[in-house]
Amino acid sequence: MARYQIIETATGRKRNVVEWDGKAAFTPQHGQRIEPDDGTPVSEMPAPLAVLPAISDRQFAQALADLGVIARAEALAFVKRGEVPAPLQAAIDAIPDADARFAAEMQVSGATLFERTHPSTLVLAQALGWSEAQTDELWRRGAGL
């Protein structure tokens, strides 16, 4: 059994720590996610972060292009024709869990609104190797477009 932490998706605050084999059925409550425990005590979590607004698919693609993550032509093809940019597809393809990979691909290929705290957003950011700060910067930039 491994230790996992229950995190509030809206605030990023650690709510609890559980032991879980990673296989048995376990679904966190609505508005929470489960991830490997980082060892941070529950009582010492930072204050809640400001919730970043949802951004449109156009804002998402344009912010990715502005940050140099994808090419401008890829951003246009993404918004016009729904073509998943190669860097995002490569990150999605590298997600080891089949269910998480499918959910991330569904989000990227079909969402018209992207939420910063959505579980698929978090999985995709992790697959891209992004820090919380990098992901927040994408959302801030997108929200300003």
Phi, psi and chi 1 to 4 in degrees:
 res  aa     phi    psi   chi1   chi2   chi3   chi4
   1 MET       -  140.2  -67.0  -98.2 -173.6      -
   2 ALA  -113.6  159.2      -      -      -      -
   3 ARG   -91.6  135.0  -70.1  172.5   53.3   97.0
   4 TYR  -128.1  154.8  -71.8   83.1      -      -
   5 GLN  -111.9  144.2   54.5 -167.6   -1.5      -
   6 ILE   -97.7  122.3  -53.5  -64.7      -      -
   7 ILE  -117.3  136.7  -54.2  -69.3      -      -
   8 GLU   -73.3  122.2  -72.4 -179.4   -6.5      -
   9 THR   -65.9  -34.6   54.6      -      -      -
  10 ALA   -71.4  -34.0      -      -      -      -
  11 THR  -111.5  -19.7   64.6      -      -      -
  12 GLY    79.0    7.8      -      -      -      -
  13 ARG   -81.2  138.1  -67.8 -169.2   67.1  176.3
  14 LYS   -76.2  124.5 -174.7  177.0 -165.0  173.2
  15 ARG  -102.1  -32.5  -58.8  -57.6  -61.8  167.1
  16 ASN  -163.2  166.4 -159.5   -4.5      -      -
  17 VAL  -126.4  134.1  175.5      -      -      -
  18 VAL  -131.9  157.5  -62.8      -      -      -
  19 GLU   -99.4  133.1  -71.9 -165.2    2.2      -
  20 TRP  -150.8  140.6 -179.5   42.4      -      -
  21 ASP   -80.8   -5.9   63.8    6.7      -      -
  22 GLY    79.9   -2.5      -      -      -      -
  23 LYS  -117.4  -43.5  -63.7  175.4 -174.4  165.0
  24 ALA   -61.5  149.0      -      -      -      -
  25 ALA   -58.1  126.5      -      -      -      -
  26 PHE  -153.8  123.0  178.8   82.5      -      -
  27 THR  -124.6  117.4  -55.7      -      -      -
  28 PRO   -62.5  159.7  -16.6   26.9      -      -
  29 GLN   -62.3  158.9  -66.0  178.5    9.8      -
  30 HIS   -54.6  134.1  178.5   72.4      -      -
  31 GLY    86.4    9.6      -      -      -      -
  32 GLN  -129.7  158.2  -63.8 -179.3  -15.1      -
  33 ARG  -134.0  162.8   68.4 -179.9 -172.1  -88.3
  34 ILE  -119.4  138.6 -172.2  167.7      -      -
  35 GLU  -151.5  163.4   58.6 -172.0   46.4      -
  36 PRO   -55.5  141.8  -26.2   35.3      -      -
  37 ASP   -68.8  130.7 -176.6   27.8      -      -
  38 ASP   -93.0    0.5   64.2    5.1      -      -
  39 GLY    88.2   -5.9      -      -      -      -
  40 THR   -70.5  128.3  -53.5      -      -      -
  41 PRO   -62.4  146.5  -19.6   30.2      -      -
  42 VAL   -58.8  -41.7  173.4      -      -      -
  43 SER   -73.0  -12.1   61.5      -      -      -
  44 GLU  -109.3   18.6  -65.5 -178.6   20.7      -
  45 MET   -68.8  147.1  -73.8  -58.9  -66.2      -
  46 PRO   -66.2  163.3   20.6  -28.1      -      -
  47 ALA   -59.4  152.4      -      -      -      -
  48 PRO   -56.0  142.3  -16.2   23.5      -      -
  49 LEU   -82.5  154.7  -58.5  173.0      -      -
  50 ALA   -63.8  135.7      -      -      -      -
  51 VAL   -75.7  126.1  176.3      -      -      -
  52 LEU   -83.3  144.8  -65.4  168.0      -      -
  53 PRO   -70.3  158.8   27.9  -34.8      -      -
  54 ALA   -67.7  149.9      -      -      -      -
  55 ILE  -124.5  152.3   58.0  176.1      -      -
  56 SER   -74.5  167.1   71.2      -      -      -
  57 ASP   -61.9  -34.9   53.9  -13.4      -      -
  58 ARG   -65.7  -44.6 -166.3  -96.9  -44.4  158.5
  59 GLN   -63.2  -41.2  -69.8  170.1  -57.1      -
  60 PHE   -60.0  -49.7 -179.0   71.6      -      -
  61 ALA   -65.9  -42.8      -      -      -      -
  62 GLN   -66.4  -40.4 -170.9  172.0  -13.8      -
  63 ALA   -64.5  -40.9      -      -      -      -
  64 LEU   -60.0  -42.3  -73.9  169.0      -      -
  65 ALA   -67.6  -44.0      -      -      -      -
  66 ASP   -59.5  -34.5  -73.0   -8.5      -      -
  67 LEU   -84.6   -3.0  -68.5  170.3      -      -
  68 GLY    80.3   13.5      -      -      -      -
  69 VAL   -75.0  -39.4  176.6      -      -      -
  70 ILE  -128.9  160.2   63.2  173.8      -      -
  71 ALA   -76.1  157.3      -      -      -      -
  72 ARG   -60.4  -39.6  -72.7 -178.4  171.1 -171.2
  73 ALA   -62.7  -36.6      -      -      -      -
  74 GLU   -67.1  -38.1  -72.1  177.3  -55.0      -
  75 ALA   -63.6  -42.8      -      -      -      -
  76 LEU   -65.4  -43.6  -73.9  169.1      -      -
  77 ALA   -64.5  -34.3      -      -      -      -
  78 PHE   -64.1  -47.1  177.1   64.8      -      -
  79 VAL   -76.4  -40.6  173.1      -      -      -
  80 LYS   -75.0  -44.7  -72.6 -179.1  177.0 -178.0
  81 ARG  -120.3   -0.7  -62.4 -176.5  -63.0  -85.6
  82 GLY    75.6   18.8      -      -      -      -
  83 GLU   -76.3  123.7  -64.9  175.1   16.8      -
  84 VAL   -73.0  123.6  177.1      -      -      -
  85 PRO   -58.8  143.5  -24.1   34.7      -      -
  86 ALA   -53.3  -44.2      -      -      -      -
  87 PRO   -62.7  -35.5  -23.6   33.8      -      -
  88 LEU   -71.9  -40.8  -65.3 -175.7      -      -
  89 GLN   -63.9  -39.5 -171.8   63.1   57.6      -
  90 ALA   -62.7  -41.1      -      -      -      -
  91 ALA   -65.8  -43.5      -      -      -      -
  92 ILE   -60.8  -46.3  -69.6  166.6      -      -
  93 ASP   -61.5  -24.0  -68.5  -16.8      -      -
  94 ALA   -86.9   -5.3      -      -      -      -
  95 ILE   -70.7  119.0  -63.5  170.5      -      -
  96 PRO   -68.8  -34.9   18.6  -24.8      -      -
  97 ASP   -80.5  122.8  179.5   81.7      -      -
  98 ALA   -60.7  -41.1      -      -      -      -
  99 ASP   -66.7  -43.6  -68.0  -23.2      -      -
 100 ALA   -66.1  -38.5      -      -      -      -
 101 ARG   -62.6  -46.4 -176.4  173.5   52.5 -109.3
 102 PHE   -62.0  -45.0  176.7   71.1      -      -
 103 ALA   -62.4  -42.0      -      -      -      -
 104 ALA   -65.6  -41.4      -      -      -      -
 105 GLU   -67.2  -39.4 -172.2  157.8   16.2      -
 106 MET   -61.1  -43.1  -73.9  -63.7  -66.1      -
 107 GLN   -63.7  -51.3  178.6 -178.5   -1.2      -
 108 VAL   -65.0  -40.3  169.4      -      -      -
 109 SER   -82.4  -19.1   63.8      -      -      -
 110 GLY  -127.5  -11.6      -      -      -      -
 111 ALA   -74.1  143.5      -      -      -      -
 112 THR  -106.6   -7.7   56.6      -      -      -
 113 LEU  -138.6  130.6 -163.9   62.5      -      -
 114 PHE  -114.3  126.7  -71.3   80.0      -      -
 115 GLU  -105.0  134.3  -63.7  176.7    4.4      -
 116 ARG   -60.1  -35.8  169.5   64.1 -179.5   86.3
 117 THR   -97.4    5.3   58.0      -      -      -
 118 HIS   -64.5  138.1 -169.7  -80.3      -      -
 119 PRO   -53.8  -38.5  -26.2   33.8      -      -
 120 SER   -68.3  -32.5  -67.6      -      -      -
 121 THR   -62.9  -43.3  -61.8      -      -      -
 122 LEU   -65.2  -41.1  -55.2  173.6      -      -
 123 VAL   -65.4  -43.2  168.0      -      -      -
 124 LEU   -64.7  -43.6 -179.0   60.0      -      -
 125 ALA   -60.2  -41.4      -      -      -      -
 126 GLN   -64.6  -41.9 -176.7  178.4   21.1      -
 127 ALA   -64.1  -30.9      -      -      -      -
 128 LEU   -80.1   -9.0  -71.8  164.8      -      -
 129 GLY    78.5   23.2      -      -      -      -
 130 TRP   -85.4  146.4  -68.8   -5.0      -      -
 131 SER   -82.3  169.3   67.5      -      -      -
 132 GLU   -58.9  -40.6  -68.9  -74.4  -37.8      -
 133 ALA   -64.1  -40.3      -      -      -      -
 134 GLN   -65.4  -41.5  -72.6  171.2  -58.8      -
 135 THR   -66.5  -42.2  -52.1      -      -      -
 136 ASP   -60.9  -39.7  -72.4  -11.6      -      -
 137 GLU   -62.7  -41.1  173.4   59.3   21.4      -
 138 LEU   -58.3  -45.3  173.1   72.2      -      -
 139 TRP   -67.8  -41.5 -110.2 -103.0      -      -
 140 ARG   -62.5  -44.7  -79.1 -171.1 -159.1   91.9
 141 ARG   -63.3  -46.4 -175.0  175.5  -67.5 -101.7
 142 GLY   -60.5  -42.4      -      -      -      -
 143 ALA   -63.9  -25.4      -      -      -      -
 144 GLY   -87.1   -1.3      -      -      -      -
 145 LEU   -93.3      -  -64.0  171.5      -      -
